[in-house]
Every structure is written in C-alpha cells, then in structure tokens.
Amino acid sequence: MTNTTPAIGDMPPDDFRRYGHQLVDWIADFFERIDDVPVTASMPPGELRTRLPRAAPSMGEAMDTILADIDRVIMPAMTHWNHPANFAYFNSSGSSPGILGEMLTAAFNVNCMTWQSCPAGTELERVTLDWLRDSLGLPSDLWGIIYDTASSASMHAIAAAREQAAGLNVREQGLCGRPEVPRLRLYSSEQAHMSIDKGALTCGIGTKGIRKIPLDESFRMRPELLQQAITQDRSDGWLPFCVVATVGTTSTTAIDPVPEIARICQQEGIWLHVDAAHGGIAAIEPGMRHVLDGCEHADSIVVNPHKWMFVPIDLSAFYTRRPDVLKRAFSLVPDYLKSEHDTEVENYMEYGVPLGRRFRALKLWFVLRYFGAEGLAQRIREHFRLAGMFADWVEEHADFEQLAPVPLTTVCFRAHPRGVDADEQLNSINDRLMNAVNASGRMFITQTKLNGVTVLRLVVSHLRTEEVHVRGAWQLLQDKLDDLMALQ
Ligand SMILES: *Cc1c(COP(=O)(O)O)cnc(C)c1O
C-alpha cells in the first residue's frame, strides 16, 4: 500500500493511524527479537552516506519507502543502546512507557518556555521533579528544573556559582578587563566528568581556573587536599567560587566524600554542586540512599533519569536550593513573552539558556507511574546483584582481575593472563580483547585508563539486561581471551 503526499497540509489522520500502527508494530518486534540483533554497527565509517541520495527529494516520497529504509540503511549503522548486551559507557535504556511519553510529546509539540505557553508543561515538570526528589530521599527545599543533559545542568550550576560569588556582579560587568576582580577558581576531582571543565570554559573560568584535587586509592576526592588547595589559593589571590563533587565518577563510579566536602564549602562560603548524573539514581533503592549522603547541604545537584531510570534520552533533573540565584544569572523577559499570570507562575525560560523547552516531563511522569518507585528500586537491586556476580567471577578467575572497587554496578577489570606482567603488553591484550568482543556484535563494552593502565568497564544499568546476558558476556570474554592467547 502506498500513500501519496497531499498537495498542502499534513499527512491525513487515517494515514497517520496506519503508519503509526505499523511503526509501533516494528518497535514491538524489535524489542521481541532484540537478542538476535547485533548490538554494535557492522557498517564501516562513511558507508551510510553512500547509500543515500546527495540531495533531499523534491517530490514527497511514500511512507512505505521511508519506513523500509529503516531496515535497509539505518539498522546496519546502529549501535543499539536499547540492547540488553550493551554494557558500554553509562548505557541508557529507554523503556516502553517512556517511548509512549515521547510520542505524545511530539504529538503535542508544545514549547514549555513559560507557564502560559503550556501550563501542563510547567506544572507537570514541577510535580514530577518533586516526586523524583522525594523518591531519592533529597530534602524538600530543593527546587527542580529539567535540562537536556547533565552537561547543561552543570554549566548552569557553575554560572549560578559565579553569579553568587562575592560582589562580582558578573551579570552586568562581565569578567574581562576588570583589574579589581580576582581570578576565579573551581575545584573538582581528577576523575570528574569533562562536562564540568566544559561548563567552566563556557563560563569564562579558563582551564587554569580549574583545579583538580588528587584522589585516594579508591579514586575519590581527598577532602583534606581540597581544603589545602582553597587555603593556598586564597593566599595567592584567587577567588574560590565553586566545588564540584561527583557521586559516581565516569570511569569507576567512585563516590566523593560529599559530607566532608560540604562542610568545607559551608565554612568557606563556596557553592557546592554535586554531579550525580549516573550514580544518584541508585538512591531510589532505599538501601542505597547513602550514596547521596551530604547532598542535603549542596547548593545544587544533577541526576539523569535518562541514564539509569529508563527515561528515553534526553532528560536531566537539576535541583538547587537557590533558584533565585539561577534566575538572577539568566532571567531576561522580553515584552513579547509577558503575560498576566507572571506574578503567580514560574516561567522556566528564566532559569537557563534555552528558551525553547520540550515537554519532557511527560515521559518522566509515564515512567514514574508505570514502574512506581518500588518497581524502579527492584530493577536497580537486580543490577546490583548482576554486577556483584560478574565482579565475583572476575575476582575468582586466574586470568582476570578487578582494578577498582565496585560501589555501584560498574565493574572495572582487565584480562591478566598468567605469565604476562608488563603493563604495555597487558594494555595491548585488553584493547584487542575489547575490540574482539565488540566485533562479535554480541556485547558492547568500553574502556578507560587508570594510572596509565587500560581498564575494561562493564556497566549493568540496562532495563532489559538479565542474568543470561551477563553470563553470555563473561563467557564471550573468556573465549575471546583464549583465542587471543592461542595466537601469541
Ligand atoms: C554521563 C555523565 C555526565 C554527562 O551527562 P550528559 O547528560 O550526557 O551530559 C556528567 N557527569 C557524570 C558523572 C556522568 O556520568
């Protein structure tokens, strides 16, 4: 059956119904047979472009033709994030209720810039963020806003910290060409996410304004060295204005000692931002609430429901006890966006860079309601069980070893075959091992470096991952290592 594009206006509703059903069927089939779909792309770089025309069509094409190209062109070039054997990065999995929420968001296509521009958008954002905050055990005086990513959220935190910094009036005067303004200093651990550096760069802090605090043996920030750095910087004429602590660092999921860091920040009058993008979500499991210890004293915190809470990308939840500062940093209200309700409502556009804001709260609402806080906690508990199992296997195997503690559900490990002890050789074996398992299309992991050593990371945080997938990954790692060593 082929449709024709009408001369004017949208696709007729009956065609939408037909192709909508067809696409939903395609998605349901995809999930049903996902174990048989390769998790990594089989297409070489540049190949996709050669399969597509050089210019957009001048006449509309049939929807059947467009949908057929999903299988023909797109699927072979997909690395599947919704695949249960995706153990790479901090994998994010989008759940079906979340996908339905996204569908409705696109159907409404509202712009949640002000209350008036879509009251449901603003009010549901408030309600769902309060629900999430309470489910994580965070204090009720935290005010929330949704940004696209944790990177944006942290950039806004740094901008608020800068706005707050003693009498600088950066909003009006800027930072340059002011001899009376000291250099600003931001502190994070050596293992902080690079988005913190990017946020600082965006805010005019410069790489020299970022001071990385060394780590303890578990890759956590050392608070006594933070204190020393602040004291030394003050006496050298710097103005310390922001500390970023991480709950769940990207390489090893280390959890910085936030209670001690918070005490220092309070004494020193420095803004504390907690980057809990991945790790903070663990607190939805009541037994893991302690990962957010100390965050009740933070000025701001970010967690990503789009990472470990099965909300499709993108949705990052940012909380602060100082929305007034955030607003002072970013509020600009042009005449054409004013309304009669402005004194009684919240206009989220005043709290950040983007004016246009998608109705993201819908998918968060769907996910929180469909699974419930307990349902989410149950899934996270299972991730802890599976990661613990994998960590034990690694620990017990004579040719593998763990390279970092496992506070959450990310296992940092490497192959260390008997008789091979030079780090350079081990790095090369592990690079090849990772490439071999990934090339199989049956699992996907990524690597990092710790103290110059190649470390493989296996992250269990995927909605669809079951024990069989973790067992399969472990078997494949052993088999591929055997193959590699046989070739030596
Ligand atoms: C993933 C992650 C980020 C970046 O998140 P985005 O939403 O992709 O910007 C920042 N910090 C930490 C600790 C993360 O795990």
The ligand as a Gaussian input file, in Angstrom:
#p B3LYP/6-31G(d) Opt

LIG

0 1
 C       27.004000      10.894000      31.969000
 C       27.597000      11.840000      32.902000
 C       27.675000      13.191000      32.586000
 C       27.209000      13.747000      31.269000
 O       25.848000      13.530000      31.089000
 P       25.084000      14.133000      29.819000
 O       23.658000      14.085000      30.245000
 O       25.379000      13.218000      28.684000
 O       25.588000      15.489000      29.587000
 C       28.229000      14.043000      33.517000
 N       28.692000      13.594000      34.674000
 C       28.646000      12.297000      35.018000
 C       29.193000      11.846000      36.336000
 C       28.081000      11.379000      34.146000
 O       28.002000      10.098000      34.493000

